[in-house]
Amino acid sequence: MSFKNIYIPVVAEVNDSPFFLVKLLACENVLSLATLIADSYLNIANKKRKEYDAHLKTKSELLNINDCVGVSINTVDRTNTDAKLLPCLIISKEKKNDDITFRLACKFGKLQNSYTVESLIDLKEACPADLKAIDVEELEDISFIEACKLYVRSAVNGVTCDCKSQCATKHCPCKKSNVACSTKCHSKRGQCKNMQ
């Protein structure tokens, strides 16, 4: 079977413009068509990747030491009404190969992991005053998950429980701290007497 007289539409980018043009091409065989489509796709993907890398480089150059940034808190570590970002200060900026990594500190300690610019959200305009006032040298290392739990429950001293009872006595850490149990407490069991 010959494909000489069959015209097949192919999507191709024209002159770096944001729109796409449908071109009709006569192909001798399917292999040349597949090669043409693959080359077109790879060229567009490579161009988008270069644009994304340039964006990340620009963003990382704008962030400096002592700038305030936010790191997303996973939904597992917070409730729907809790903060979605952990505010942090940049305490160091290191270049490894072509990537720039940042060491961060929150008000509870220095985060153990380094973060790339993709993980950070600029909070220069909305930095909490208590975060700006911390002395980074006095802080100890802390895991990101632990920092998130402390930040989310900071108004209640970071207390959660996994009680098997109804949380009605002082054996419950939440009840002992005069704090209502949240959805992160004994999530498998459901409601208790200490919920509001």
RAMO-V224931 format. One record per residue. N is the residue number from 0. BURIAL is b if it has 16 or more other ideal C-beta (glycine too) atoms within 10 Angstrom, else e. Layout:
[[N:BURIAL] [N:BURIAL]]
This chain:
[[0:e] [1:e] [2:e] [3:e] [4:e] [5:e] [6:e] [7:e] [8:e] [9:e] [10:e] [11:e] [12:e] [13:e] [14:e] [15:e] [16:e] [17:e] [18:e] [19:e] [20:e] [21:e] [22:e] [23:e] [24:e] [25:e] [26:b] [27:e] [28:e] [29:e] [30:e] [31:e] [32:b] [33:e] [34:e] [35:b] [36:e] [37:e] [38:e] [39:b] [40:e] [41:e] [42:e] [43:e] [44:e] [45:e] [46:e] [47:e] [48:e] [49:e] [50:e] [51:e] [52:e] [53:e] [54:e] [55:e] [56:e] [57:e] [58:e] [59:b] [60:e] [61:e] [62:b] [63:e] [64:e] [65:e] [66:b] [67:b] [68:b] [69:b] [70:b] [71:e] [72:b] [73:e] [74:e] [75:e] [76:b] [77:b] [78:e] [79:e] [80:e] [81:b] [82:e] [83:e] [84:b] [85:b] [86:b] [87:b] [88:b] [89:b] [90:b] [91:e] [92:b] [93:e] [94:e] [95:e] [96:e] [97:e] [98:e] [99:b] [100:b] [101:b] [102:b] [103:b] [104:b] [105:b] [106:b] [107:b] [108:b] [109:b] [110:b] [111:e] [112:e] [113:b] [114:b] [115:e] [116:b] [117:e] [118:e] [119:b] [120:e] [121:e] [122:b] [123:e] [124:e] [125:e] [126:b] [127:e] [128:e] [129:e] [130:e] [131:e] [132:e] [133:b] [134:e] [135:e] [136:e] [137:e] [138:b] [139:e] [140:e] [141:b] [142:e] [143:b] [144:e] [145:e] [146:b] [147:b] [148:b] [149:b] [150:b] [151:b] [152:b] [153:e] [154:e] [155:e] [156:e] [157:b] [158:b] [159:b] [160:b] [161:e] [162:b] [163:e] [164:e] [165:b] [166:b] [167:e] [168:e] [169:e] [170:e] [171:b] [172:b] [173:b] [174:b] [175:e] [176:e] [177:e] [178:b] [179:e] [180:b] [181:b] [182:e] [183:b] [184:b] [185:b] [186:e] [187:e] [188:e] [189:e] [190:e] [191:b] [192:e] [193:b] [194:e] [195:e]]
